[in-house]
């Protein structure tokens, strides 16, 4: 018989913290930013060029990522540079890709079977 646990106390706090990180990553632009930062630190100007959005939009996305603890910033003169706090966040993306590949295989199998 499986043990049932309630979502309370430390477990609830941990799930809420995980949820904040997941929500911060749940936007294509922020995923692009994390991908770019996986290659090394970037200034806001480099990210705006790559995204094709204005500075205020990119800054808002960076603020969400920073608030979730995903990125760190470093102000140098008038420029702000961003980098990943922990590169292991990229391991998560590997897992996501594995899920997508598996779902794709299952969908292809279902189409062939029908």
C-alpha positions in Angstrom: 0.0 0.0 0.0 1.4 3.4 -1.0 2.0 5.9 1.8 0.1 9.2 1.3 1.6 12.4 2.5 0.0 15.8 2.8 1.6 18.8 1.2 2.5 20.7 4.3 5.4 22.3 6.2 8.8 21.9 4.7 7.6 19.9 1.8 5.1 22.6 0.8 7.7 25.3 1.1 10.1 23.2 -1.1 7.4 22.6 -3.7 6.6 26.4 -3.8 10.2 27.2 -4.2 10.5 24.8 -7.1 7.4 26.2 -8.6 8.9 29.7 -8.6 11.9 28.5 -10.5 9.7 26.6 -13.0 7.4 29.6 -13.5 10.5 31.8 -14.2 11.6 29.4 -16.9 8.1 29.1 -18.4 8.5 31.7 -21.1 10.3 31.3 -24.5 12.3 34.5 -24.1 13.6 33.5 -20.7 14.5 30.1 -22.0 16.4 31.8 -24.8 18.2 34.0 -22.2 19.2 31.0 -20.2 20.5 29.3 -23.3 22.6 32.4 -24.2 23.9 32.6 -20.7 24.9 29.0 -20.8 27.6 30.1 -23.3 28.9 32.7 -20.8 28.0 36.0 -19.3 26.2 38.6 -21.4 25.4 42.3 -21.1 21.8 43.4 -21.5 22.7 45.0 -24.9 23.8 41.6 -26.3 20.7 40.0 -25.1 18.4 42.6 -26.6 20.1 42.2 -30.0 19.6 38.4 -29.9 16.0 38.6 -28.7 15.0 41.6 -30.9 13.2 43.3 -28.1 13.8 46.6 -26.3 15.9 47.0 -23.2 12.9 47.4 -20.8 11.4 44.1 -22.0 14.6 42.2 -21.7 15.3 43.8 -18.3 11.9 42.6 -17.1 12.7 39.0 -18.2 16.1 39.2 -16.5 14.4 40.5 -13.3 12.1 37.5 -13.2 15.1 35.1 -13.7 17.1 37.0 -11.0 14.1 36.9 -8.6 13.9 33.1 -9.0 17.7 32.8 -8.3 18.5 31.6 -11.8 20.8 34.4 -12.8 23.2 36.8 -11.1 24.1 40.4 -12.2 27.3 42.4 -12.1 27.2 46.1 -12.8 30.3 47.5 -14.5 30.1 51.2 -15.2 26.9 51.8 -17.1 26.5 48.2 -18.2 25.0 45.2 -16.4 26.3 41.7 -17.1 24.3 38.6 -16.3 25.4 35.0 -15.8 23.8 31.8 -14.6 24.0 31.3 -10.9 24.3 27.5 -11.2 25.1 26.0 -14.6 23.4 22.7 -13.5 20.1 24.3 -14.6 21.1 23.1 -18.0 20.7 19.5 -16.8 17.0 20.3 -16.4 16.9 21.2 -20.1 18.4 17.8 -21.0 15.6 16.1 -19.1 13.0 18.3 -20.9 14.5 17.3 -24.3 14.3 13.6 -23.3 10.6 14.0 -22.4 9.9 15.7 -25.7 11.8 13.0 -27.7 9.8 10.3 -25.9 6.5 12.0 -26.5 7.5 12.4 -30.2 8.3 8.7 -30.5 5.0 7.8 -28.9 3.0 10.1 -31.1 4.8 8.7 -34.2 4.0 5.2 -33.1 0.3 6.1 -32.5 0.1 7.6 -36.0 1.6 4.4 -37.6 -0.8 2.2 -35.7 -3.9 4.0 -36.9 
